[in-house]
Amino acid sequence: MRLATPDDRPAVEAVVFAAYAPYVPGIGRKPGPMLDDYAALIANGQVHVIEHDGIVTAILVLIPQERSMLLDNVAVSPGAQGLGLGRKLLEFAEQSAVAAGYRSIELYTNEAMTENIALYTRIGYVETRRAVEKGLRRVYMTKFL
């Protein structure tokens, strides 16, 4: 795992688009991560990548906030799913939050992504609120570290 560089931007965007494309029909539009400015996130040192066989296949976006670390995005290319990369990214996110002095990590996901909500609940996240933002129905979750 390493920080993404500007040269990684096309690969990062490709991972995000491939990972989130299946959700477009159910949501009726592109999910938030497909709309993010990855050039800016990479320039701010907020994107981590995992390469598999020399290709960026998984990404993580972590954004420090005042009270907790925001796990803004975790995405794995469909072809690399099942290799444990998502779990590795989630563990790294928690370790990074603790190392930065945070006592919790937060995330949000679309309420239509029920399998993600179930996964996050299984690994210790609790739902804290729901909101409609930017036209997207979001479920906010927190994990205390």
MDAnalysis code that builds the backbone (N, CA, C; Angstrom):
import MDAnalysis as mda
import numpy as np

u = mda.Universe.empty(435, n_residues=145, atom_resindex=np.repeat(np.arange(145), 3), trajectory=True)
u.add_TopologyAttr("name", ["N", "CA", "C"] * 145)
u.add_TopologyAttr("resid", np.arange(1, 146))
u.add_TopologyAttr("resname", ["MET", "ARG", "LEU", "ALA", "THR", "PRO", "ASP", "ASP", "ARG", "PRO", "ALA", "VAL", "GLU", "ALA", "VAL", "VAL", "PHE", "ALA", "ALA", "TYR", "ALA", "PRO", "TYR", "VAL", "PRO", "GLY", "ILE", "GLY", "ARG", "LYS", "PRO", "GLY", "PRO", "MET", "LEU", "ASP", "ASP", "TYR", "ALA", "ALA", "LEU", "ILE", "ALA", "ASN", "GLY", "GLN", "VAL", "HIS", "VAL", "ILE", "GLU", "HIS", "ASP", "GLY", "ILE", "VAL", "THR", "ALA", "ILE", "LEU", "VAL", "LEU", "ILE", "PRO", "GLN", "GLU", "ARG", "SER", "MET", "LEU", "LEU", "ASP", "ASN", "VAL", "ALA", "VAL", "SER", "PRO", "GLY", "ALA", "GLN", "GLY", "LEU", "GLY", "LEU", "GLY", "ARG", "LYS", "LEU", "LEU", "GLU", "PHE", "ALA", "GLU", "GLN", "SER", "ALA", "VAL", "ALA", "ALA", "GLY", "TYR", "ARG", "SER", "ILE", "GLU", "LEU", "TYR", "THR", "ASN", "GLU", "ALA", "MET", "THR", "GLU", "ASN", "ILE", "ALA", "LEU", "TYR", "THR", "ARG", "ILE", "GLY", "TYR", "VAL", "GLU", "THR", "ARG", "ARG", "ALA", "VAL", "GLU", "LYS", "GLY", "LEU", "ARG", "ARG", "VAL", "TYR", "MET", "THR", "LYS", "PHE", "LEU"])
u.atoms.positions = np.array([
    [0.853, -1.172, 0.000],
    [0.000, 0.000, 0.000],
    [0.894, 1.230, 0.000],
    [0.450, 2.231, -0.740],
    [1.233, 3.465, -0.820],
    [0.307, 4.633, -1.126],
    [0.819, 5.847, -0.912],
    [0.065, 7.031, -1.307],
    [-0.007, 7.087, -2.832],
    [-1.134, 7.526, -3.325],
    [-1.288, 7.690, -4.774],
    [-0.487, 8.904, -5.233],
    [-0.018, 8.834, -6.451],
    [0.686, 9.949, -7.088],
    [-0.210, 10.507, -8.194],
    [0.109, 11.701, -8.681],
    [-0.700, 12.242, -9.794],
    [-0.791, 11.288, -10.994],
    [0.257, 10.522, -11.228],
    [0.232, 9.568, -12.347],
    [-0.783, 8.442, -12.134],
    [-1.182, 8.213, -10.879],
    [-2.149, 7.156, -10.562],
    [-3.598, 7.577, -10.805],
    [-3.846, 8.876, -11.030],
    [-5.226, 9.353, -11.113],
    [-6.095, 8.550, -12.078],
    [-5.655, 8.288, -13.321],
    [-6.529, 7.509, -14.215],
    [-6.852, 6.115, -13.655],
    [-5.880, 5.473, -13.051],
    [-6.114, 4.144, -12.488],
    [-7.047, 4.216, -11.285],
    [-6.885, 5.235, -10.441],
    [-7.765, 5.422, -9.288],
    [-9.198, 5.604, -9.773],
    [-9.390, 6.476, -10.742],
    [-10.732, 6.720, -11.274],
    [-11.309, 5.460, -11.911],
    [-10.481, 4.679, -12.562],
    [-10.956, 3.445, -13.185],
    [-11.434, 2.453, -12.125],
    [-10.689, 2.341, -11.027],
    [-11.110, 1.452, -9.931],
    [-12.447, 1.919, -9.371],
    [-12.561, 3.211, -9.108],
    [-13.796, 3.760, -8.535],
    [-14.974, 3.513, -9.474],
    [-14.803, 3.815, -10.744],
    [-15.909, 3.645, -11.691],
    [-16.307, 2.181, -11.817],
    [-15.341, 1.283, -11.872],
    [-15.661, -0.141, -11.988],
    [-16.353, -0.659, -10.728],
    [-15.896, -0.209, -9.571],
    [-16.468, -0.685, -8.312],
    [-17.884, -0.163, -8.075],
    [-18.147, 1.077, -8.488],
    [-19.439, 1.694, -8.186],
    [-20.464, 1.611, -9.321],
    [-20.042, 1.268, -10.519],
    [-20.964, 1.207, -11.658],
    [-22.179, 0.312, -11.405],
    [-22.027, -0.834, -10.730],
    [-23.206, -1.680, -10.499],
    [-24.303, -1.012, -9.655],
    [-23.957, 0.029, -8.911],
    [-24.935, 0.693, -8.050],
    [-25.748, 1.765, -8.780],
    [-25.285, 2.192, -9.944],
    [-25.956, 3.287, -10.654],
    [-27.429, 2.979, -10.924],
    [-27.785, 1.799, -11.436],
    [-29.205, 1.542, -11.695],
    [-30.081, 1.621, -10.440],
    [-29.604, 1.076, -9.333],
    [-30.392, 1.074, -8.099],
    [-30.540, 2.444, -7.469],
    [-29.523, 3.278, -7.624],
    [-29.552, 4.620, -7.043],
    [-30.212, 5.597, -8.012],
    [-30.090, 5.302, -9.297],
    [-30.668, 6.181, -10.301],
    [-29.731, 7.280, -10.761],
    [-28.515, 7.247, -10.293],
    [-27.484, 8.210, -10.685],
    [-26.138, 7.698, -10.170],
    [-25.070, 8.390, -10.532],
    [-23.746, 7.998, -10.055],
    [-23.648, 8.231, -8.549],
    [-23.102, 7.254, -7.819],
    [-22.847, 7.472, -6.398],
    [-21.786, 8.564, -6.204],
    [-21.773, 9.152, -5.026],
    [-20.853, 10.241, -4.714],
    [-19.405, 9.992, -5.097],
    [-18.844, 8.811, -4.795],
    [-17.429, 8.593, -5.126],
    [-17.113, 8.712, -6.614],
    [-18.096, 8.519, -7.468],
    [-17.861, 8.652, -8.911],
    [-17.798, 10.108, -9.337],
    [-18.140, 11.010, -8.436],
    [-18.166, 12.441, -8.747],
    [-17.006, 13.205, -8.107],
    [-16.200, 12.530, -7.298],
    [-15.124, 13.199, -6.555],
    [-13.990, 13.660, -7.467],
    [-13.257, 14.655, -6.993],
    [-12.101, 15.222, -7.701],
    [-10.844, 14.497, -7.218],
    [-10.486, 13.424, -7.911],
    [-9.361, 12.606, -7.469],
    [-8.018, 13.294, -7.650],
    [-7.909, 14.209, -8.593],
    [-6.657, 14.966, -8.726],
    [-6.409, 15.760, -7.446],
    [-7.436, 16.408, -6.923],
    [-7.295, 17.195, -5.692],
    [-7.056, 16.291, -4.491],
    [-7.794, 15.187, -4.390],
    [-7.607, 14.266, -3.259],
    [-6.197, 13.688, -3.246],
    [-5.682, 13.351, -4.416],
    [-4.315, 12.825, -4.514],
    [-3.316, 13.916, -4.137],
    [-3.516, 15.122, -4.646],
    [-2.609, 16.235, -4.326],
    [-2.578, 16.517, -2.828],
    [-3.694, 16.277, -2.141],
    [-3.773, 16.501, -0.699],
    [-3.255, 15.322, 0.113],
    [-2.761, 14.280, -0.552],
    [-2.217, 13.120, 0.163],
    [-3.284, 12.297, 0.857],
    [-4.488, 12.257, 0.281],
    [-5.613, 11.578, 0.931],
    [-6.002, 10.265, 0.271],
    [-5.286, 9.873, -0.782],
    [-5.613, 8.634, -1.494],
    [-4.460, 7.643, -1.354],
    [-4.818, 6.446, -0.908],
    [-3.868, 5.336, -0.838],
    [-4.286, 4.301, -1.870],
    [-3.316, 3.596, -2.419],
    [-3.616, 2.570, -3.417],
    [-2.917, 1.268, -3.061],
    [-3.508, 0.197, -3.547],
    [-2.874, -1.123, -3.495],
    [-2.729, -1.582, -4.935],
    [-1.552, -2.057, -5.246],
    [-1.314, -2.644, -6.565],
    [-1.326, -4.160, -6.432],
    [-1.870, -4.802, -7.438],
    [-1.846, -6.261, -7.524],
    [-1.329, -6.584, -8.921],
    [-0.233, -7.310, -8.974],
    [0.409, -7.617, -10.257],
    [0.746, -6.341, -11.023],
    [1.182, -5.287, -10.283],
    [1.626, -4.046, -10.900],
    [0.526, -3.106, -11.355],
    [-0.722, -3.436, -11.040],
    [-1.861, -2.611, -11.456],
    [-2.606, -2.133, -10.214],
    [-2.975, -0.849, -10.188],
    [-3.772, -0.326, -9.081],
    [-5.128, -1.018, -9.121],
    [-5.436, -1.755, -8.044],
    [-6.679, -2.523, -8.011],
    [-7.573, -2.163, -6.833],
    [-7.056, -1.337, -5.907],
    [-7.859, -0.956, -4.755],
    [-7.418, 0.421, -4.289],
    [-8.396, 1.201, -3.792],
    [-8.080, 2.557, -3.342],
    [-8.791, 2.850, -2.021],
    [-8.202, 3.773, -1.295],
    [-8.742, 4.216, -0.017],
    [-8.567, 5.722, 0.062],
    [-9.629, 6.426, 0.440],
    [-9.558, 7.867, 0.642],
    [-9.835, 8.143, 2.106],
    [-8.859, 8.730, 2.788],
    [-8.975, 9.100, 4.194],
    [-8.853, 10.610, 4.312],
    [-9.802, 11.226, 5.024],
    [-9.796, 12.671, 5.188],
    [-9.839, 13.012, 6.674],
    [-8.764, 13.607, 7.196],
    [-8.780, 14.021, 8.595],
    [-9.851, 15.087, 8.824],
    [-10.565, 14.934, 9.918],
    [-11.567, 15.910, 10.324],
    [-11.225, 16.379, 11.740],
    [-12.029, 17.270, 12.259],
    [-11.748, 17.805, 13.593],
    [-11.823, 16.732, 14.681],
    [-12.902, 15.919, 14.664],
    [-13.119, 14.963, 15.753],
    [-12.778, 13.526, 15.405],
    [-12.796, 13.182, 14.136],
    [-12.538, 11.800, 13.749],
    [-11.990, 11.755, 12.329],
    [-11.466, 10.608, 11.983],
    [-11.001, 10.382, 10.617],
    [-12.212, 9.992, 9.771],
    [-12.322, 10.559, 8.580],
    [-13.385, 10.185, 7.654],
    [-12.841, 9.178, 6.664],
    [-13.432, 7.996, 6.668],
    [-13.136, 6.991, 5.651],
    [-14.073, 7.350, 4.499],
    [-13.566, 8.152, 3.591],
    [-14.400, 8.741, 2.541],
    [-14.722, 7.764, 1.421],
    [-13.810, 6.837, 1.155],
    [-14.050, 5.903, 0.058],
    [-13.117, 4.717, 0.196],
    [-13.653, 3.556, -0.040],
    [-12.861, 2.340, -0.177],
    [-13.444, 1.607, -1.383],
    [-12.596, 1.275, -2.337],
    [-13.073, 0.630, -3.563],
    [-12.047, -0.388, -4.051],
    [-12.564, -1.508, -4.513],
    [-11.721, -2.579, -5.056],
    [-12.261, -2.930, -6.439],
    [-11.372, -3.039, -7.398],
    [-11.779, -3.443, -8.755],
    [-12.512, -4.772, -8.684],
    [-13.576, -4.929, -9.463],
    [-14.318, -6.194, -9.433],
    [-13.434, -7.426, -9.635],
    [-12.455, -7.331, -10.497],
    [-11.577, -8.473, -10.747],
    [-10.659, -8.824, -9.590],
    [-10.492, -7.899, -8.655],
    [-9.617, -8.143, -7.499],
    [-10.408, -8.400, -6.223],
    [-11.724, -8.385, -6.317],
    [-12.531, -8.651, -5.135],
    [-12.363, -10.100, -4.719],
    [-12.383, -10.327, -3.419],
    [-12.174, -11.671, -2.888],
    [-10.728, -11.952, -2.533],
    [-9.824, -10.992, -2.761],
    [-8.412, -11.173, -2.435],
    [-8.054, -10.625, -1.053],
    [-9.041, -10.077, -0.359],
    [-8.785, -9.512, 0.967],
    [-8.292, -8.080, 0.948],
    [-8.322, -7.438, -0.215],
    [-7.805, -6.076, -0.315],
    [-8.698, -5.076, 0.418],
    [-10.008, -5.257, 0.340],
    [-10.920, -4.364, 1.045],
    [-10.693, -4.416, 2.541],
    [-10.545, -5.611, 3.084],
    [-10.284, -5.775, 4.516],
    [-8.948, -5.117, 4.890],
    [-7.950, -5.293, 4.048],
    [-6.647, -4.681, 4.294],
    [-6.774, -3.155, 4.327],
    [-7.552, -2.595, 3.414],
    [-7.761, -1.148, 3.383],
    [-8.496, -0.665, 4.628],
    [-9.518, -1.394, 5.045],
    [-10.272, -0.999, 6.240],
    [-9.398, -1.067, 7.490],
    [-8.568, -2.084, 7.597],
    [-7.654, -2.194, 8.738],
    [-6.639, -1.048, 8.721],
    [-6.126, -0.733, 7.540],
    [-5.185, 0.377, 7.401],
    [-5.841, 1.693, 7.804],
    [-7.094, 1.886, 7.411],
    [-7.814, 3.114, 7.755],
    [-7.905, 3.272, 9.271],
    [-8.252, 2.190, 9.952],
    [-8.361, 2.248, 11.406],
    [-6.997, 2.500, 12.051],
    [-5.972, 1.834, 11.575],
    [-4.617, 2.043, 12.112],
    [-4.163, 3.479, 11.878],
    [-4.471, 4.022, 10.719],
    [-4.100, 5.405, 10.400],
    [-4.825, 6.385, 11.310],
    [-6.093, 6.123, 11.585],
    [-6.861, 6.991, 12.475],
    [-6.261, 6.985, 13.875],
    [-5.941, 5.812, 14.383],
    [-5.334, 5.704, 15.717],
    [-3.981, 6.405, 15.738],
    [-3.163, 6.184, 14.721],
    [-1.833, 6.808, 14.656],
    [-1.926, 8.327, 14.612],
    [-3.013, 8.845, 14.037],
    [-3.204, 10.299, 13.958],
    [-3.854, 10.864, 15.227],
    [-4.127, 9.992, 16.197],
    [-4.668, 10.440, 17.470],
    [-6.183, 10.463, 17.564],
    [-6.861, 9.896, 16.584],
    [-8.322, 9.863, 16.617],
    [-8.813, 8.692, 17.457],
    [-9.973, 8.876, 18.064],
    [-10.595, 7.817, 18.848],
    [-11.757, 7.170, 18.107],
    [-12.040, 7.687, 16.901],
    [-13.112, 7.099, 16.101],
    [-12.835, 7.345, 14.621],
    [-13.520, 6.539, 13.831],
    [-13.464, 6.682, 12.381],
    [-14.908, 6.699, 11.887],
    [-15.195, 7.574, 10.936],
    [-16.550, 7.712, 10.415],
    [-16.563, 7.391, 8.921],
    [-17.730, 7.018, 8.449],
    [-17.929, 6.809, 7.024],
    [-19.388, 7.065, 6.719],
    [-19.681, 7.160, 5.450],
    [-21.075, 7.186, 5.010],
    [-21.168, 6.384, 3.736],
    [-22.344, 5.838, 3.525],
    [-22.599, 5.049, 2.336],
    [-24.029, 5.307, 1.909],
    [-24.335, 4.977, 0.694],
    [-25.690, 5.169, 0.207],
    [-26.593, 4.111, 0.821],
    [-27.806, 4.502, 1.203],
    [-28.700, 3.543, 1.846],
    [-29.070, 2.383, 0.920],
    [-28.913, 2.545, -0.384],
    [-29.176, 1.453, -1.324],
    [-28.073, 0.393, -1.296],
    [-26.931, 0.712, -0.713],
    [-25.805, -0.212, -0.647],
    [-25.911, -1.041, 0.635],
    [-26.974, -1.823, 0.715],
    [-27.289, -2.550, 1.946],
    [-26.205, -3.551, 2.338],
    [-25.528, -4.140, 1.353],
    [-24.461, -5.089, 1.697],
    [-23.289, -4.376, 2.365],
    [-23.032, -3.116, 1.986],
    [-21.967, -2.351, 2.643],
    [-22.362, -2.029, 4.081],
    [-23.603, -1.636, 4.284],
    [-24.081, -1.327, 5.634],
    [-23.956, -2.564, 6.520],
    [-24.336, -3.716, 5.990],
    [-24.229, -4.964, 6.754],
    [-22.768, -5.284, 7.082],
    [-21.883, -5.110, 6.113],
    [-20.458, -5.367, 6.349],
    [-19.917, -4.446, 7.433],
    [-20.193, -3.154, 7.315],
    [-19.673, -2.211, 8.297],
    [-20.224, -2.507, 9.688],
    [-21.464, -2.919, 9.771],
    [-22.053, -3.274, 11.060],
    [-21.335, -4.483, 11.649],
    [-21.050, -5.488, 10.822],
    [-20.348, -6.694, 11.291],
    [-18.969, -6.379, 11.846],
    [-18.305, -5.348, 11.306],
    [-16.933, -5.066, 11.766],
    [-16.881, -3.948, 12.804],
    [-18.043, -3.606, 13.370],
    [-18.053, -2.721, 14.526],
    [-18.534, -1.301, 14.331],
    [-18.969, -0.948, 13.143],
    [-19.515, 0.390, 12.920],
    [-20.965, 0.416, 13.386],
    [-21.394, 1.565, 13.898],
    [-22.783, 1.745, 14.292],
    [-23.361, 2.917, 13.511],
    [-24.614, 2.774, 13.117],
    [-25.281, 3.849, 12.394],
    [-25.528, 5.009, 13.347],
    [-25.195, 6.217, 12.883],
    [-25.380, 7.405, 13.715],
    [-26.458, 8.338, 13.191],
    [-26.678, 8.323, 11.878],
    [-27.728, 9.169, 11.320],
    [-27.907, 8.852, 9.846],
    [-29.018, 9.368, 9.307],
    [-29.294, 9.290, 7.871],
    [-29.602, 10.700, 7.402],
    [-29.218, 10.989, 6.177],
    [-29.452, 12.326, 5.632],
    [-29.496, 12.249, 4.112],
    [-30.163, 13.220, 3.520],
    [-30.144, 13.374, 2.066],
    [-29.233, 14.553, 1.785],
    [-28.159, 14.283, 1.058],
    [-27.173, 15.310, 0.727],
    [-26.794, 15.168, -0.740],
    [-26.760, 16.294, -1.425],
    [-26.434, 16.295, -2.845],
    [-27.319, 15.321, -3.615],
    [-28.556, 15.181, -3.138],
    [-29.503, 14.294, -3.791],
    [-29.291, 12.820, -3.507],
    [-28.372, 12.494, -2.608],
    [-28.056, 11.102, -2.283],
    [-28.517, 10.785, -0.861],
    [-29.114, 9.607, -0.695],
    [-29.601, 9.169, 0.616],
    [-28.463, 8.435, 1.326],
    [-27.881, 9.087, 2.314],
    [-26.683, 8.575, 2.969],
    [-26.958, 8.040, 4.370],
    [-26.223, 6.990, 4.699],
    [-26.234, 6.405, 6.033],
    [-24.854, 6.670, 6.630],
    [-24.815, 7.391, 7.747],
    [-23.565, 7.703, 8.426],
    [-23.305, 6.681, 9.524],
    [-22.060, 6.258, 9.634],
    [-21.682, 5.245, 10.612],
    [-20.376, 5.637, 11.276],
    [-20.192, 5.194, 12.522],
    [-18.989, 5.484, 13.292],
    [-18.496, 4.212, 13.955],
    [-17.185, 4.096, 14.052],
    [-16.565, 3.012, 14.809],
    [-15.617, 3.646, 15.809],
    [-15.779, 3.282, 17.077],
    [-14.893, 3.788, 18.114],
    [-13.678, 2.872, 18.194],
    [-12.528, 3.490, 18.241],
    [-11.251, 2.743, 18.170],
    [-10.599, 2.612, 19.537],
])
